[in-house]
Amino acid sequence: MPRKIAYWIVFAVTLAIYLTMLTWTLPGISADAAGLVPFDMRPMGYTLDEAREFLTALGDKGRDLYLGPQALLDLFYPLALAITLVGAVSVLITDWRLRGVLYIFILGGMLADYTENTFVALMLEYTEPVPDRLVSLASKATVVKSVLTGLVMIAVLGGLILAASRRWFRK
């Protein structure tokens, strides 16, 4: 299968997973937690009090949704997003040094996302107050994921704008 076709298939899968999370699992989790925002959707992280408030408000239905379908989707999403971003960076970023830095950010963002997912699952399985250290580590993983992935997306957007302007002004 040619690489372009494979890339666009992975892109479509990434988008489908993300849209499924945005329209089904994450709203369902939030609804079961009295409207509180799930951990995955807090790019600036969260405090111990915020985490405990969310965990207290989250019912069995939301917990099952978080540990079931959301966890399954989030098993594939970080890797799919990383592949999508690597492809975009490879095509749009011409400076090899910047490209190398962005590849490191992509890998770091993916690993931070998997780390976040692991810590969130541990927090959701606690029957007693969740340890302060676990909340702190989960929150930090969320912030690292958000910052690294956000920086790569900004670079990709910049690359798209630059490529479009070159094409526009070439005509």
KOLKENU-53874 format. One record per residue: x, y, z of N, C-alpha, C, O in turn; residue number from 1. Coordinates in steps of 0.001 Angstrom, whole numbers, plus 500000, padded with zeros to 6 digits. Last residue first. Layout:
<nodes>
((X, Y, Z), (X, Y, Z), (X, Y, Z), (X, Y, Z), NUM),
...
</nodes>
This chain:
<nodes>
((501158, 531078, 491847), (500227, 531117, 490705), (500194, 532477, 490065), (499467, 532685, 489094), 171),
((502625, 531444, 494096), (503331, 530893, 492936), (502460, 531008, 491685), (502986, 531034, 490572), 170),
((500962, 532149, 496119), (501717, 533229, 495482), (502516, 532751, 494270), (503027, 533567, 493503), 169),
((499882, 529622, 496789), (499010, 530733, 496390), (499785, 531775, 495603), (499335, 532234, 494553), 168),
((502115, 528186, 497620), (501335, 527717, 496473), (500475, 528850, 495909), (500362, 529007, 494693), 167),
((502879, 529676, 499830), (503822, 529460, 498717), (503077, 529051, 497457), (503383, 529521, 496361), 166),
((500580, 529437, 501394), (500963, 530759, 500886), (501961, 530636, 499739), (501899, 531405, 498780), 165),
((500610, 526685, 501947), (499491, 527268, 501202), (499870, 528626, 500624), (499518, 528934, 499485), 164),
((503000, 526496, 503428), (502850, 525742, 502172), (501727, 526331, 501319), (501875, 526461, 500104), 163),
((502315, 528150, 505625), (503469, 528470, 504769), (503351, 527766, 503418), (503581, 528383, 502377), 162),
((500156, 526727, 506684), (499973, 528119, 506234), (501095, 528515, 505283), (500850, 529145, 504254), 161),
((501440, 524310, 507341), (500320, 524337, 506388), (500110, 525731, 505816), (499910, 525895, 504612), 160),
((503291, 525214, 509234), (503753, 524590, 507991), (502675, 524580, 506920), (502950, 524812, 505743), 159),
((501511, 526067, 511237), (502415, 527031, 510593), (502934, 526495, 509264), (503009, 527232, 508281), 158),
((500416, 523556, 511854), (499555, 524620, 511334), (500395, 525684, 510622), (500036, 526145, 509539), 157),
((502751, 522364, 512847), (502085, 521800, 511667), (501165, 522846, 511041), (501144, 522999, 509820), 156),
((503215, 523990, 515085), (504223, 523910, 514020), (503599, 523373, 512728), (503890, 523875, 511642), 155),
((500904, 523417, 516543), (501159, 524797, 516114), (502171, 524802, 514967), (502003, 525534, 513991), 154),
((501340, 520705, 517031), (500191, 521120, 516214), (500340, 522556, 515722), (499942, 522872, 514600), 153),
((503579, 520848, 518691), (503684, 520183, 517385), (502532, 520628, 516485), (502739, 520899, 515302), 152),
((502442, 522166, 520892), (503554, 522787, 520156), (503711, 522167, 518768), (503947, 522874, 517789), 151),
((500527, 520230, 521704), (500122, 521559, 521252), (501202, 522257, 520445), (500909, 522875, 519421), 150),
((502172, 518153, 522549), (501288, 517944, 521399), (500833, 519286, 520836), (500763, 519456, 519619), 149),
((503416, 519439, 524756), (504200, 518893, 523644), (503349, 518711, 522391), (503769, 519080, 521294), 148),
((501165, 520220, 526360), (502162, 521192, 525879), (502903, 520658, 524661), (503007, 521346, 523645), 147),
((499786, 517797, 526840), (499121, 518942, 526219), (500115, 519925, 525624), (499925, 520408, 524508), 146),
((501706, 516179, 528111), (501032, 515741, 526879), (500471, 516938, 526128), (500664, 517070, 524920), 145),
((502189, 517799, 530376), (503275, 517496, 529434), (502695, 517076, 528086), (503134, 517555, 527041), 144),
((499633, 517724, 531594), (500214, 518996, 531153), (501315, 518753, 530120), (501362, 519436, 529097), 143),
((499369, 514981, 532152), (498377, 515668, 531328), (498952, 516966, 530760), (498773, 517265, 529579), 142),
((501499, 514592, 533891), (501491, 513884, 532608), (500511, 514554, 531644), (500797, 514677, 530453), 141),
((500600, 516156, 536040), (501828, 516544, 535310), (501895, 515857, 533953), (502302, 516472, 532967), 140),
((498382, 514633, 536833), (498204, 516003, 536364), (499416, 516470, 535556), (499266, 517103, 534511), 139),
((499649, 512278, 537673), (498667, 512242, 536588), (498495, 513634, 535978), (498467, 513787, 534757), 138),
((501215, 513253, 539800), (501858, 512644, 538634), (500909, 512601, 537431), (501324, 512859, 536302), 137),
((499182, 514187, 541540), (500215, 515088, 541051), (500883, 514538, 539786), (501090, 515270, 538818), 136),
((497807, 511817, 542076), (497116, 512933, 541418), (498134, 513886, 540805), (497961, 514340, 539674), 135),
((499855, 510416, 543393), (499270, 509882, 542165), (498553, 510983, 541387), (498684, 511066, 540166), 134),
((500278, 512018, 545657), (501367, 511833, 544678), (500821, 511320, 543347), (501278, 511747, 542286), 133),
((497894, 511740, 547140), (498300, 513043, 546596), (499317, 512880, 545466), (499213, 513542, 544434), 132),
((495841, 508875, 546534), (497051, 509494, 547089), (497418, 510799, 546374), (497263, 510925, 545159), 131),
((492297, 509007, 546923), (493433, 508792, 546031), (494667, 509496, 546604), (494549, 510611, 547112), 130),
((490440, 507520, 549497), (490991, 508753, 548912), (492272, 508473, 548115), (493188, 507797, 548583), 129),
((489411, 504271, 548212), (489654, 505210, 549308), (490216, 506496, 548699), (490445, 506547, 547490), 128),
((489351, 502941, 545921), (488099, 502952, 546689), (488214, 503884, 547891), (487209, 504237, 548508), 127),
((490700, 503432, 542682), (490832, 503618, 544136), (489460, 503626, 544801), (488522, 504245, 544299), 126),
((490311, 503467, 539976), (490134, 502183, 540662), (490273, 502285, 542180), (489991, 501319, 542889), 125),
((490951, 505986, 539120), (489558, 505547, 539010), (489296, 504255, 539770), (488161, 503989, 540164), 124),
((493723, 506024, 539435), (492890, 506890, 540270), (491440, 506416, 540272), (490777, 506441, 541309), 123),
((494454, 504194, 537423), (494750, 503891, 538830), (493879, 504732, 539762), (493358, 504227, 540757), 122),
((493610, 505633, 535173), (493000, 504331, 535472), (493248, 503944, 536929), (492353, 503424, 537595), 121),
((495383, 507791, 535389), (493935, 508026, 535507), (493229, 506712, 535845), (492349, 506683, 536706), 120),
((497828, 506494, 534929), (497567, 507124, 536228), (496081, 507390, 536440), (495574, 507230, 537551), 119),
((497442, 505652, 532254), (497737, 504683, 533314), (497404, 505260, 534680), (496771, 504594, 535500), 118),
((497075, 508094, 530939), (496024, 507074, 530904), (496209, 506044, 532013), (495238, 505615, 532637), 117),
((499592, 509318, 531383), (498360, 509906, 531921), (497256, 508851, 531998), (496580, 508735, 533020), 116),
((501139, 507583, 529824), (501384, 507703, 531265), (500156, 508264, 531960), (499728, 507754, 532996), 115),
((500115, 508110, 527298), (499987, 506761, 527846), (500216, 506758, 529362), (499560, 506015, 530091), 114),
((500885, 510829, 527183), (499472, 510453, 527075), (499252, 509049, 527644), (498301, 508829, 528393), 113),
((503651, 510639, 527293), (502950, 511332, 528380), (501467, 510979, 528368), (500855, 510845, 529428), 112),
((504099, 509369, 524846), (504441, 508676, 526090), (503747, 509315, 527293), (503307, 508614, 528204), 111),
((503213, 511419, 523116), (502572, 510110, 523096), (502851, 509358, 524403), (501940, 508778, 524995), 110),
((504995, 513478, 523764), (503558, 513670, 523954), (502814, 512348, 523993), (501898, 512165, 524795), 109),
((507444, 512289, 522990), (507207, 512672, 524380), (505732, 512852, 524686), (505260, 512431, 525742), 108),
((506999, 512051, 520221), (507246, 510857, 521036), (506962, 511153, 522510), (506315, 510360, 523194), 107),
((506732, 514787, 519621), (505657, 513834, 519301), (505800, 512577, 520162), (504830, 512107, 520755), 106),
((509216, 515801, 520425), (507992, 516274, 521085), (506831, 515308, 520847), (506042, 515041, 521754), 105),
((510818, 514479, 518549), (511019, 514208, 519978), (509777, 514639, 520767), (509336, 513928, 521670), 104),
((509844, 515698, 516236), (509723, 514239, 516395), (509882, 513850, 517868), (509158, 512988, 518367), 103),
((510663, 518321, 516745), (509233, 518008, 516725), (508990, 516505, 516843), (508028, 516085, 517486), 102),
((513415, 518053, 516465), (512857, 518480, 517755), (511374, 518108, 517829), (510896, 517636, 518861), 101),
((513518, 517348, 513728), (514025, 516439, 514761), (513466, 516763, 516141), (513090, 515866, 516895), 100),
((512499, 519689, 512558), (511800, 518419, 512375), (512231, 517410, 513454), (511394, 516707, 514020), 99),
((514509, 521465, 513233), (513174, 521652, 513798), (512377, 520359, 513686), (511663, 519981, 514615), 98),
((516530, 520303, 511634), (516702, 520439, 513093), (515353, 520600, 513782), (515083, 519952, 514793), 97),
((515584, 520409, 509005), (515803, 519099, 509625), (515982, 519193, 511134), (515623, 518259, 511851), 96),
((513069, 522312, 507715), (514307, 522413, 508492), (514505, 521117, 509284), (513684, 520774, 510135), 95),
((510519, 521720, 506732), (511690, 521474, 505889), (513006, 521520, 506659), (513959, 520834, 506290), 94),
((507517, 520371, 507436), (508645, 521053, 508088), (509925, 520710, 507340), (510359, 519558, 507319), 93),
((505649, 518830, 505993), (505499, 520287, 506081), (506703, 521036, 506655), (506878, 522222, 506377), 92),
((506283, 516094, 506020), (505953, 516748, 504759), (506061, 518268, 504860), (506514, 518922, 503920), 91),
((506831, 515491, 508681), (507751, 515038, 507630), (507527, 515776, 506313), (508478, 516050, 505579), 90),
((504554, 516439, 509984), (505843, 517115, 510197), (506814, 516754, 509074), (507536, 517617, 508575), 89),
((502686, 514529, 509083), (502504, 515956, 508778), (503822, 516713, 508918), (504165, 517533, 508066), 88),
((503764, 512135, 510134), (503557, 512315, 508698), (503438, 513772, 508308), (504022, 514204, 507314), 87),
((503690, 512729, 512864), (504982, 512450, 512216), (504851, 512641, 510711), (505723, 513240, 510081), 86),
((500901, 512947, 513237), (501752, 514130, 513387), (503128, 513922, 512748), (503673, 514851, 512151), 85),
((500086, 510287, 512775), (499527, 511383, 511987), (500432, 512611, 512047), (500696, 513241, 511023), 84),
((501499, 508983, 514803), (501770, 508653, 513394), (501268, 509768, 512484), (501948, 510150, 511531), 83),
((500270, 510193, 517033), (501713, 510332, 516815), (502070, 510039, 515354), (502855, 510766, 514745), 82),
((497618, 509318, 516760), (497932, 510750, 516675), (499412, 510961, 516389), (499770, 511821, 515584), 81),
((498026, 506573, 517151), (497472, 507057, 515886), (497768, 508545, 515697), (498125, 508978, 514601), 80),
((498985, 506604, 519806), (499832, 506106, 518717), (499336, 506615, 517366), (500133, 507040, 516530), 79),
((496736, 507702, 521205), (498057, 508343, 521243), (498990, 507898, 520109), (499698, 508717, 519524), 78),
((494498, 505847, 520457), (494582, 507249, 520040), (495991, 507853, 520113), (496413, 508479, 519140), 77),
((494510, 503294, 521586), (494921, 503467, 520193), (495190, 504914, 519805), (496012, 505184, 518928), 76),
((493696, 503687, 524165), (494786, 502747, 523943), (495366, 502954, 522543), (496571, 502807, 522339), 75),
((491493, 505247, 524073), (492750, 505901, 524446), (493943, 504957, 524400), (495082, 505389, 524579), 74),
((489567, 503309, 523558), (489862, 504321, 522543), (491215, 504968, 522801), (491988, 505210, 521874), 73),
((489739, 502008, 526071), (490026, 501286, 524824), (490367, 502266, 523699), (491343, 502071, 522975), 72),
((488955, 504017, 527831), (490300, 503446, 527955), (490690, 502699, 526684), (491847, 502751, 526266), 71),
((486301, 504381, 526929), (487269, 505479, 526848), (488701, 504958, 526928), (489566, 505406, 526175), 70),
((485121, 501756, 527441), (485268, 502305, 526085), (486293, 503440, 525967), (487072, 503466, 525014), 69),
((486269, 501518, 530531), (485940, 500619, 529432), (486185, 501254, 528080), (487322, 501295, 527611), 68),
((486750, 503543, 532303), (487648, 502386, 532348), (487409, 501397, 531209), (488249, 500536, 530948), 67),
((484658, 505304, 531575), (486054, 505757, 531587), (487016, 504574, 531500), (487973, 504596, 530727), 66),
((482380, 503730, 531933), (482636, 504317, 530621), (484096, 504738, 530500), (484710, 504554, 529449), 65),
((482620, 503203, 534672), (482646, 502091, 533720), (482946, 502584, 532301), (483679, 501932, 531556), 64),
((482327, 505825, 535610), (483565, 505084, 535894), (483711, 503920, 534909), (484796, 503683, 534377), 63),
((479705, 506360, 534798), (480819, 507137, 534261), (482156, 506438, 534455), (483011, 506457, 533570), 62),
((478348, 504438, 536381), (478197, 504454, 534920), (479363, 505197, 534261), (479937, 504717, 533283), 61),
((479037, 505161, 538996), (479470, 503872, 538453), (479393, 503832, 536929), (480264, 503265, 536268), 60),
((479922, 508711, 538983), (479149, 507528, 539366), (479691, 506269, 538714), (480675, 506307, 537975), 59),
((481843, 511301, 540224), (481722, 510298, 539170), (480988, 509067, 539678), (481381, 508459, 540674), 58),
((482248, 512835, 542480), (481031, 513067, 541689), (480787, 511969, 540659), (479644, 511732, 540265), 57),
((484731, 511925, 543341), (483569, 511790, 544226), (482271, 511916, 543440), (481309, 511194, 543699), 56),
((486359, 512647, 541191), (486230, 511233, 541547), (485025, 510978, 542452), (484374, 509939, 542344), 55),
((486097, 515476, 541308), (485668, 514725, 540135), (485425, 513256, 540482), (484398, 512690, 540107), 54),
((487223, 515979, 543828), (485852, 516396, 543543), (485293, 515600, 542358), (484163, 515114, 542402), 53),
((489813, 515034, 543428), (488949, 514354, 544392), (487480, 514726, 544183), (486596, 513884, 544342), 52),
((490680, 516892, 541531), (490662, 515462, 541217), (489724, 514723, 542157), (488933, 513884, 541726), 51),
((490476, 519286, 542979), (489700, 519110, 541747), (489593, 517626, 541379), (488531, 517163, 540963), 50),
((492338, 518783, 545053), (490916, 519009, 545359), (490038, 518803, 544128), (488966, 518206, 544228), 49),
((494702, 518595, 543574), (494245, 517451, 544364), (492755, 517593, 544664), (491999, 516629, 544541), 48),
((494205, 520176, 540353), (494693, 520125, 541728), (494185, 518851, 542402), (493347, 518133, 541858), 47),
((495256, 519610, 536980), (494230, 519735, 538010), (494869, 519598, 539374), (495928, 518989, 539531), 46),
((496079, 520694, 533598), (496185, 519837, 534770), (495065, 520104, 535761), (494060, 520736, 535433), 45),
((495578, 522064, 531366), (496425, 522753, 532347), (496582, 521935, 533631), (497140, 522410, 534620), 44),
((493805, 520420, 529955), (495180, 520587, 529465), (496122, 521282, 530450), (497338, 521104, 530372), 43),
((491609, 518346, 530572), (492094, 519451, 531403), (493560, 519718, 531057), (494457, 519290, 531784), 42),
((490609, 516030, 529520), (490246, 517287, 528869), (490643, 518514, 529695), (490072, 519591, 529528), 41),
((491230, 513879, 531111), (491851, 513966, 529786), (491642, 515319, 529108), (492411, 515703, 528226), 40),
((489478, 514127, 533333), (490910, 514428, 533453), (491570, 514671, 532105), (492388, 515581, 531974), 39),
((486305, 515679, 532488), (487191, 514532, 532705), (488666, 514933, 532694), (489041, 515953, 532116), 38),
((484598, 518267, 534214), (485411, 517915, 533048), (486303, 516713, 533373), (486983, 516708, 534399), 37),
((481295, 517857, 535561), (482720, 518145, 535731), (483513, 517596, 534546), (483139, 516585, 533951), 36),
((478636, 517101, 535415), (479122, 518117, 534492), (480583, 518481, 534638), (481073, 519339, 533904), 35),
((478361, 515010, 537234), (477693, 516287, 537508), (478240, 517426, 536651), (478304, 518572, 537096), 34),
((479440, 512792, 536035), (480209, 513446, 537096), (479671, 514851, 537361), (480432, 515767, 537673), 33),
((477961, 512037, 533911), (477842, 511202, 535102), (478611, 511784, 536290), (478452, 511323, 537420), 32),
((478831, 513944, 532064), (477430, 513961, 532510), (477251, 513160, 533792), (476479, 513553, 534666), 31),
((481477, 513072, 531670), (481210, 514370, 532275), (479783, 514439, 532820), (479563, 514941, 533922), 30),
((480994, 510646, 530375), (481728, 510670, 531643), (481428, 511962, 532387), (481158, 511949, 533588), 29),
((479694, 511594, 528085), (479025, 510661, 528983), (479668, 510625, 530356), (478980, 510578, 531376), 28),
((481698, 513176, 526883), (480464, 513799, 527373), (479694, 512892, 528340), (479108, 513376, 529308), 27),
((483602, 510999, 526422), (483917, 512115, 527327), (482667, 512882, 527773), (482572, 513220, 528953), 26),
((482143, 509219, 524623), (482675, 508801, 525926), (482915, 509975, 526872), (482467, 509938, 528018), 25),
((480935, 510986, 522434), (480288, 509905, 523185), (480901, 509706, 524565), (480255, 509990, 525574), 24),
((482316, 513048, 521208), (480865, 513046, 521093), (480172, 511973, 521929), (478958, 512031, 522121), 23),
((485040, 512694, 521721), (484430, 514017, 521933), (482902, 513986, 521934), (482266, 514810, 522591), 22),
((485475, 510017, 520993), (485695, 510440, 522377), (484972, 511753, 522662), (484363, 511912, 523720), 21),
((484833, 510220, 518288), (484084, 509298, 519142), (484239, 509678, 520610), (483274, 509665, 521374), 20),
((486811, 511991, 517437), (485411, 512409, 517376), (484524, 511503, 518231), (483561, 511978, 518835), 19),
((489075, 510346, 517823), (488940, 511610, 518543), (487478, 512071, 518578), (486975, 512489, 519621), 18),
((488549, 508244, 516022), (488704, 507968, 517457), (488456, 509248, 518254), (487718, 509239, 519239), 17),
((488504, 509697, 513615), (487322, 508945, 514046), (487386, 508642, 515545), (486385, 508770, 516249), 16),
((491125, 510690, 513499), (489999, 511619, 513564), (488739, 510916, 514071), (487992, 511481, 514870), 15),
((492505, 508250, 513264), (492786, 509181, 514360), (491611, 510126, 514570), (491163, 510330, 515698), 14),
((491450, 507311, 510848), (491244, 506545, 512085), (491461, 507447, 513296), (490681, 507408, 514248), 13),
((492423, 509286, 509096), (490972, 509091, 509246), (490653, 508323, 510529), (489689, 508649, 511221), 12),
((495204, 508863, 509403), (494618, 510163, 509709), (493118, 510022, 509969), (492599, 510570, 510942), 11),
((495397, 506268, 508395), (495710, 506521, 509814), (495121, 507861, 510251), (494593, 507973, 511357), 10),
((494685, 506869, 505747), (493884, 505911, 506517), (494126, 506132, 508009), (493180, 506179, 508796), 9),
((496725, 508572, 505020), (495366, 509109, 505083), (494411, 508158, 505794), (493426, 508602, 506384), 8),
((498931, 506778, 505111), (498878, 507964, 505976), (497446, 508459, 506134), (497000, 508733, 507248), 7),
((498250, 504958, 503096), (498363, 504494, 504488), (498260, 505672, 505449), (497588, 505585, 506477), 6),
((498447, 506673, 500908), (497158, 506062, 501234), (497157, 505593, 502683), (496186, 505802, 503410), 5),
((501190, 507290, 501023), (500171, 508353, 501106), (498814, 507792, 501504), (498115, 508369, 502337), 4),
((502488, 504801, 500685), (502551, 505524, 501966), (501498, 506609, 502103), (500968, 506822, 503193), 3),
((500679, 502140, 499079), (501500, 503354, 499040), (501409, 504130, 500355), (500385, 504111, 501037), 2),
((500851, 498823, 500000), (500000, 500000, 500000), (500898, 501241, 500000), (501785, 501363, 500845), 1),
</nodes>
